[in-house]
Amino acid sequence: MTHSKDYFFCGIGGSGMLPLAMIVAARGAHVEGSDRALDQGRTGAKFDYLKSLGIALHAQDGSGVSRPSQILVASAAVEDTVPDVVAAKEAGAARLSRAQLLAQLFNESERPIGVAGTSGKSTTTGMIGWILHHAGKSPTVMNGAVMKNFVKSDALFASALVGEGDAFVSEVDESDGSIAMFRPKIAVLNNIALDHKSMDELRSLFGGFIGGAETAVLNLDNEETARLAAERLQGRITYSLVDPRANLFADHIEPEPFGVSFDIVRSDGLRARVSLKMPGRHNVSNALAAIAASGACGVSLEDAATALGAFEGVRRRLEYVGEANGVTVIDDFGHNPDKITASLKTLHEFPGRLLVMFQPHGFGPLRLMKNEFIETFSSHLSEDDILLMPEPVYFGGTVDRAVSSKDIAAGVVAAGRKAEALATRDDCGAALLKLAKPGDRIVIMGARDDTLSIFAQDLLKQL
């Protein structure tokens, strides 16, 4: 599908914007953009990559938006006072949110495959994309995380894949309610847990999402998703790690420090062995979802299992950075209670004290989920583990700073675990280097900040 449209992306370096810009540019649209991080001289490689695709970049001062033919793509959270938005109004240019543009592309495709749920979306989306690619189906994939299999010297930021086939695989976000705009033919629902919205809102959003799909792929191990599965008898594929009555069941799960193997058993008795290069039971669950969705596209169980054996994972999901002097450094995207819990549980399947630095991605989430964060860390850190937290990332603007990292650390200490809030991330880095002994694992956790990976690599160098 070619696009002769004229787009301007405000915040083009963002994890949701960059892949979208890549997809429309590859389909023939004219694409330009701006980004605050570019103006501040941060994460240069990403912007060099965009320029190499022929995308013109501007300062975020409104100078790039000048024609009524342009469509300004800006996240719903961007204020009307941002110069690009002001310039778009003056020029008479239309404005679309990131989600609106993604939903348009998704709904126009012949075989839209949507991946939803509170956790595991990026990994599952990457797995489905890789299985379909491996099977020669040339899918288009829109992901919020970089898929390591598609990274090449000329495509460093492979959070999107542009294919010629009829499948369009995308993760779909419920946090802003935009999931309601998507009309998948194959709908994957990993799990429903409290994250951004109330349970009633989530039930209605996710229910609507799978309601119109020809095939719904549903996780029986999540209570809320199982409830939806019970209501839907036609066109559903269920999967489970505990219930052998599911259409796809994982048996003989064998964890390894940086991987996991299991048998996938289909309800007709067909079996295949899968060896993943990523650890944790949550990834076994993601793999079952991906095999189910691929099966609905006509990929055999055996081919899907083989493909997953070569799946390298997505960046920053318990990613092994390296080891020095007996200390392992791990980079992880954990930023809400569910994801942090999954990561800590997986890490605790293997020996070694955890030195965790968790950088919150804003003051808002801390205020909303203060008790849940305290509960998560106090339940899933062991007695020897240590949690260090800098203050949340602050990108300017007005924000309620009533709850800070100090409040979380104090709550974790009160519950009998070791935690401390320090002023800056560099302070945390210095403390980690001082604390680290052979056998320890340093885990760098947080989201929405590309520099965390660089921080993890720097720590490794200093060990």
C-alpha positions in Angstrom: 0.0 0.0 0.0 1.7 3.2 -1.1 1.2 6.6 0.6 1.8 9.8 -1.2 1.0 11.8 2.0 3.1 14.4 3.6 3.8 13.7 7.3 5.6 15.7 10.1 6.4 13.7 13.2 6.7 15.7 16.4 8.9 13.6 18.7 10.1 11.4 15.9 12.7 9.7 18.0 10.1 8.2 20.5 9.7 4.4 20.7 6.2 4.6 19.2 6.9 7.3 16.6 10.2 6.1 15.0 8.8 2.7 13.7 5.7 4.5 12.4 7.8 7.1 10.5 9.9 4.2 9.1 6.8 2.4 7.8 5.1 5.4 6.1 8.4 6.5 4.6 9.1 3.0 3.2 5.6 3.1 1.7 6.4 6.3 -0.2 5.2 9.0 2.0 7.1 12.3 2.5 8.3 12.3 6.1 10.0 15.0 8.2 10.2 15.4 12.0 11.5 17.1 15.1 12.6 15.9 18.5 13.5 17.5 21.8 16.3 15.0 22.4 17.8 16.0 19.0 17.8 19.7 20.1 19.5 18.7 23.3 22.1 16.6 21.5 21.1 13.3 23.0 21.0 9.8 21.3 22.6 11.0 18.0 22.8 7.6 16.4 19.1 7.3 16.2 18.7 10.6 14.3 21.6 9.8 12.0 19.7 6.6 11.1 16.5 8.5 10.4 18.5 10.9 8.1 19.9 7.9 6.3 16.3 6.9 5.4 15.9 10.3 3.7 13.9 11.8 6.5 14.6 15.5 7.1 14.9 16.6 10.7 14.2 20.0 12.1 14.6 21.8 15.4 11.4 21.6 17.5 10.6 25.2 17.1 7.8 25.0 14.5 10.0 25.8 11.5 9.4 22.4 10.0 5.6 22.7 9.8 4.8 25.2 7.1 2.3 23.7 4.6 -1.5 23.0 4.8 -0.7 19.7 3.0 1.3 18.4 6.0 -0.2 16.1 8.5 1.2 16.7 12.0 1.6 13.4 13.9 1.9 14.1 17.6 1.1 12.1 20.7 -2.1 13.0 22.4 -0.1 14.2 25.4 1.7 17.0 23.4 0.4 20.3 24.6 -1.1 22.9 22.3 1.7 25.4 23.2 4.4 23.2 21.6 5.8 25.3 18.6 5.1 22.5 16.1 1.5 22.4 17.1 1.1 26.2 17.0 2.8 26.2 13.5 0.4 23.4 12.3 -2.6 25.5 13.4 -1.3 28.6 11.6 -0.5 26.6 8.4 -3.9 24.9 8.4 -2.2 21.4 8.6 -4.3 18.5 10.0 -3.2 16.8 13.2 -3.3 13.0 13.9 -2.3 11.3 17.1 0.3 8.5 16.8 -2.5 6.0 17.6 -4.8 7.4 14.9 -2.2 7.0 12.2 -1.2 3.5 13.3 -4.9 2.4 13.5 -5.4 3.7 9.9 -2.5 1.7 8.5 -3.5 -1.3 10.6 -7.2 -1.3 9.7 -6.4 -0.8 5.9 -4.2 -3.9 5.8 -5.5 -7.3 4.6 -4.5 -9.3 7.7 -4.2 -7.1 10.8 -2.8 -8.9 13.8 -3.1 -7.0 17.0 -1.2 -7.8 20.2 -2.7 -6.4 23.4 -2.4 -6.9 27.2 -0.7 -5.3 30.1 2.6 -7.1 29.7 4.5 -9.0 27.1 3.2 -7.1 24.0 6.6 -6.1 22.5 8.1 -9.6 22.9 5.0 -11.3 21.5 4.8 -8.9 18.6 8.5 -9.5 17.8 8.0 -13.3 18.0 5.0 -13.3 15.7 6.9 -11.0 13.2 9.9 -13.2 13.3 7.9 -16.5 12.8 6.0 -15.0 9.8 9.2 -13.5 8.4 11.0 -16.9 8.8 8.0 -18.6 7.1 8.5 -16.3 4.1 5.3 -14.3 4.6 7.0 -10.9 4.6 5.0 -9.2 7.3 5.0 -5.5 8.3 5.7 -5.2 12.0 5.2 -2.2 14.2 6.8 -2.6 17.6 7.6 -0.4 20.6 11.0 -2.2 21.1 13.9 -2.9 18.9 13.8 -6.5 17.5 17.3 -7.9 17.6 16.8 -10.3 14.7 16.1 -7.4 12.3 19.0 -5.2 13.4 21.6 -4.8 10.6 24.4 -2.3 10.1 22.1 -0.3 8.0 19.1 -0.8 10.2 20.2 -0.2 13.8 16.7 0.8 15.1 14.7 -2.1 14.0 11.5 -1.5 15.9 9.7 -1.8 12.6 9.8 -4.1 9.7 8.3 -3.2 6.3 7.1 -6.2 4.4 5.3 -7.0 1.1 2.9 -9.6 2.6 -0.7 -9.2 3.8 0.1 -9.4 7.5 0.4 -6.2 9.6 1.5 -7.1 13.1 1.3 -4.4 15.8 1.2 -4.1 19.5 -1.8 -2.1 20.6 -1.9 0.1 23.7 -4.8 0.2 26.1 -3.3 2.9 28.4 -4.6 5.8 26.3 -7.8 4.0 25.2 -6.7 4.0 21.6 -7.1 0.2 21.5 -10.8 1.0 20.6 -9.7 2.2 17.2 -8.1 -1.1 16.1 -10.0 -3.8 14.2 -7.8 -6.9 14.2 -8.7 -10.1 12.3 -6.4 -11.9 14.7 -6.5 -10.5 18.2 -3.9 -11.7 20.8 -4.6 -11.0 24.5 -1.8 -11.9 26.9 -3.1 -10.6 30.2 -5.2 -8.0 31.8 -3.8 -6.3 35.0 -4.2 -2.9 36.6 -1.8 -0.5 35.0 -3.3 2.8 33.8 -7.0 2.3 33.9 -9.7 0.8 36.2 -10.6 -2.9 35.8 -14.1 -2.1 34.4 -12.6 0.1 31.7 -10.0 -2.5 30.9 -12.6 -5.2 30.6 -14.7 -3.2 28.2 -11.7 -2.1 26.1 -10.2 -5.6 25.8 -13.6 -7.2 25.3 -14.3 -4.8 22.4 -10.8 -5.5 21.0 -11.3 -9.3 20.7 -15.0 -9.0 20.0 -14.8 -8.2 16.2 -11.8 -10.5 15.5 -12.1 -13.7 13.4 -9.6 -15.3 15.7 -8.9 -14.5 19.4 -5.8 -15.9 21.0 -6.4 -16.0 24.8 -4.3 -16.8 27.8 -6.1 -19.1 30.3 -3.5 -18.4 33.0 -4.7 -14.9 33.5 -8.0 -14.8 35.4 -9.5 -11.8 33.5 -8.5 -13.2 30.0 -9.8 -16.7 31.0 -13.2 -15.1 31.8 -13.3 -13.6 28.3 -12.3 -17.0 26.8 -15.2 -18.6 28.6 -17.7 -16.2 27.0 -16.3 -16.8 23.5 -16.6 -20.3 22.0 -16.2 -19.6 18.3 -12.8 -18.7 16.7 -10.7 -18.8 19.8 -7.3 -20.3 20.4 -6.4 -20.7 24.1 -3.0 -21.3 25.6 -1.7 -22.2 29.1 1.3 -23.2 31.2 -0.9 -25.0 33.7 -4.2 -26.2 32.0 -3.6 -29.1 29.7 -7.1 -28.6 28.2 -5.9 -25.4 26.4 -5.5 -25.5 22.6 -1.8 -25.0 23.2 -0.1 -26.2 26.4 3.5 -25.9 27.6 4.9 -29.0 29.2 8.3 -29.9 30.6 9.4 -26.3 31.1 13.2 -26.2 31.8 14.6 -22.8 32.9 18.2 -21.8 32.0 20.0 -18.6 33.1 19.5 -16.8 29.8 16.9 -19.1 28.1 14.1 -21.6 28.6 13.1 -24.8 26.9 9.7 -26.5 26.8 7.4 -28.8 24.8 4.4 -27.2 23.1 1.5 -29.7 23.0 -1.5 -29.0 20.7 -4.9 -30.2 21.6 -4.8 -32.7 18.7 -1.7 -34.3 20.2 0.9 -32.7 18.0 4.1 -31.8 19.8 7.2 -29.7 19.2 10.2 -28.8 21.4 11.0 -25.1 21.7 14.3 -23.6 23.0 14.1 -19.9 23.6 17.2 -17.7 24.0 15.3 -15.6 26.6 14.6 -16.6 30.2 11.4 -16.9 32.2 8.0 -18.5 32.3 6.4 -15.3 31.1 8.4 -15.8 27.8 7.0 -19.3 27.5 3.6 -17.8 27.7 4.5 -15.1 25.1 5.8 -17.9 22.8 2.6 -19.9 23.0 0.6 -16.7 22.0 2.9 -16.1 19.1 2.7 -19.8 17.9 -1.1 -19.5 18.1 -1.3 -16.3 16.1 1.1 -17.7 13.5 -0.9 -20.9 13.3 -3.9 -18.8 12.4 -1.8 -17.4 9.5 -1.1 -20.9 8.3 2.4 -21.5 9.8 2.9 -25.1 11.0 3.6 -25.9 14.6 7.0 -27.3 13.7 8.1 -24.3 11.6 7.0 -21.9 14.3 8.9 -23.8 17.0 12.0 -23.8 14.8 11.8 -20.1 14.1 11.5 -19.3 17.8 14.7 -21.2 18.5 16.4 -18.5 16.4 14.5 -15.5 18.0 17.0 -13.2 19.6 14.4 -11.2 21.6 13.7 -7.6 21.8 16.1 -5.0 23.3 16.1 -4.3 27.1 14.0 -7.3 28.1 16.3 -8.9 30.7 19.0 -8.3 28.2 22.5 -9.6 29.0 24.9 -6.7 28.7 28.0 -8.5 29.8 30.1 -9.8 32.7 33.3 -8.3 34.3 35.1 -9.5 37.4 32.4 -12.0 38.2 29.6 -9.4 38.1 26.8 -9.7 35.5 25.1 -6.6 34.1 21.5 -6.9 32.9 19.4 -4.2 31.2 15.6 -4.4 31.7 12.5 -2.4 30.6 10.6 -3.3 33.9 8.7 -0.1 34.8 5.3 -1.1 36.1 4.6 -3.6 39.0 3.6 -6.5 36.6 6.8 -6.3 34.5 9.1 -5.7 37.5 7.5 -8.8 39.2 8.0 -11.0 36.1 11.7 -9.9 35.8 12.5 -10.3 39.5 10.8 -13.8 39.6 12.8 -14.9 36.6 16.1 -13.5 38.0 15.5 -15.4 41.3 15.3 -18.7 39.5 19.1 -18.5 39.5 21.7 -17.7 42.2 23.3 -14.4 42.8 22.5 -11.2 44.8 20.5 -8.6 42.8 21.7 -4.9 42.9 18.7 -3.2 41.2 18.7 0.4 40.0 15.1 1.3 39.1 14.6 4.7 37.4 10.9 5.6 37.4 9.7 7.0 34.1 7.8 9.9 35.7 6.3 11.3 38.8 2.7 10.4 37.7 3.2 6.6 37.8 4.8 6.9 41.2 1.8 8.8 42.6 -0.7 6.4 40.9 1.0 3.2 41.9 3.0 4.1 45.0 1.6 1.2 47.1 1.9 -1.3 44.3 5.6 -0.4 43.7 6.4 -0.8 47.4 4.5 -4.1 47.5 6.3 -5.4 44.3 9.8 -4.7 45.5 9.2 -5.8 49.1 7.7 -9.1 48.0 10.1 -9.9 45.2 13.5 -8.7 46.5 15.3 -11.2 48.7 16.9 -10.3 52.0 20.3 -9.7 50.4 19.1 -7.7 47.4 19.5 -4.0 47.3 17.3 -1.5 45.5 18.6 2.0 44.5 16.4 4.6 42.9 17.2 8.0 41.4 14.5 10.6 41.2 12.1 10.1 38.2 13.0 11.3 34.7 11.8 14.8 34.3 11.4 16.3 30.9 10.0 19.7 31.9 6.4 21.0 32.1 4.1 21.1 35.0 3.9 17.9 37.0 2.8 16.9 40.5 5.9 15.8 42.4 4.0 14.8 45.6 5.4 11.3 45.6 9.1 10.7 44.9 11.6 7.9 44.8 12.3 8.6 48.5 8.7 7.5 49.4 9.0 4.2 47.5 12.4 3.4 49.1 11.1 4.3 52.6 8.2 1.9 52.1 10.4 -0.9 50.9 12.7 -0.4 53.9 9.7 -0.4 56.3 8.8 -3.8 54.8 12.2 -5.2 55.8 14.1 -5.0 52.5 17.2 -2.9 51.5 16.4 0.2 49.5 17.8 3.8 49.1 16.8 6.8 47.0 19.7 8.9 45.7 19.6 12.3 44.0 20.9 11.3 40.6 21.5 8.3 38.4 25.2 8.9 38.5 25.1 8.6 42.3 23.3 5.3 41.9 26.0 4.2 39.4 28.8 5.0 41.9 27.0 3.1 44.7 26.5 0.1 42.5 30.2 -0.1 41.6 31.1 0.2 45.3 28.6 -2.6 46.3 29.3 -5.1 43.5 31.1 -8.3 44.4 31.8 -11.4 42.3 28.5 -13.4 41.9 26.3 -10.3 42.0 24.0 -9.2 39.2 23.5 -5.6 38.5 20.0 -4.9 37.0 19.3 -1.6 35.3 15.5 -1.1 35.2 13.3 1.6 33.7 11.5 2.8 30.5 11.2 5.8 28.2 14.8 6.7 28.4 17.2 5.5 25.7 20.2 6.5 27.7 19.6 3.7 30.3 21.2 1.1 27.9 24.3 3.4 27.5 24.4 3.7 31.3 24.4 -0.1 31.7 27.3 -0.4 29.2 29.3 2.3 30.9 28.9 0.4 34.3 30.2 -2.8 32.7 33.2 -0.9 31.4 33.9 0.5 34.9 33.6 -2.9 36.6 
